[in-house]
Amino acid sequence: MLDGAISFLRCPQCTHGGPLTRVGGTLRCGTGHNFDIARSGYVSLLGGPPKYQGDIPAMVTARRDFLAAGHFAGLAGTLAEAAAISVTSVASVTSAASPGCVVDSGAGTGYYLARLLDRLPGAIGLALDVSKSALSLAAHAHRRVAAVGCDIWRQLPVADGAADLALSVFAPRNAAELARILRPGGRLLVGTPAADHLAELIGPLALLMVHETKEQRLAAKLSPYFDLDAATEYRATVSLDHRAVGMLVAMGPSSWHTQPDELAAMIAELPDPVPVTVAVRLATYRAWR
């Protein structure tokens, strides 16, 4: 557990989220609530049973291997560039004595957060997720990452105004909580799939499609707390062999709806390798508060 991140965290058991301190292998608040730091390096600050259980180990392993192969490296680099610009903008308008952290909500293995931190020397990242398997990897994704188990649909165990930047890539968003943890003028960077993301695979593999109103629904959820600053689209074509295609499907939500044998048979019918469109909308929002 990264000691430098503890000041940004708050107790999920206390009504007003008391600060935490490290005592040996635990984090402890002033009223005596204790949270053990796992051997793999993450700390669970769940305030109660999570609404969803998160990604299972097989999904996390597939995501780790797919991302490690560099298939989404271009996307990660573009996100990191946008994050660096956002943090610089926040720093130019805030009078805070010290920089805030970078919070990745639904961080998974911490892959995108780690690439951001490479562009932000000295910044501390909080990788928030509910999956223990993902958190075990996120804890070692970067030397300046602290992995924290929590349910993003509850109050996040992060202090008010602690973050310069919040990140949400292919993950659900609790808009009210993301706004709360951002300091005044803080930014939210959101990555969502465009309509033709993975278009070459959706039909042949019977994958879940991006809903045609996704962008409008996102705007409706964020607009009570954020103003849109800028939006662009990352587009690329990646060449994936059959093994990579299998990992890509296994790491995402479509994996809940496919049987391994049926998926393998459908993948076998694809060209090898197959060109696949990566199309992701990247939007930066400014917090109202």
Secondary structure as UniProt FT lines:
FT   HELIX           3..8
FT   STRAND          9..10
FT   TURN            15..16
FT   STRAND          19..23
FT   TURN            24..25
FT   STRAND          26..29
FT   TURN            30..31
FT   STRAND          34..37
FT   TURN            39..40
FT   STRAND          43..44
FT   HELIX           57..68
FT   TURN            69..72
FT   HELIX           73..93
FT   STRAND          101..105
FT   TURN            108..109
FT   HELIX           111..119
FT   TURN            121..122
FT   STRAND          125..129
FT   HELIX           132..138
FT   TURN            139..140
FT   TURN            143..144
FT   STRAND          145..149
FT   TURN            152..153
FT   TURN            160..161
FT   STRAND          163..169
FT   HELIX           175..181
FT   STRAND          182..193
FT   TURN            195..198
FT   HELIX           199..205
FT   TURN            212..213
FT   HELIX           214..222
FT   TURN            223..225
FT   STRAND          226..240
FT   HELIX           242..250
FT   HELIX           253..257
FT   HELIX           260..268
FT   STRAND          274..287
//
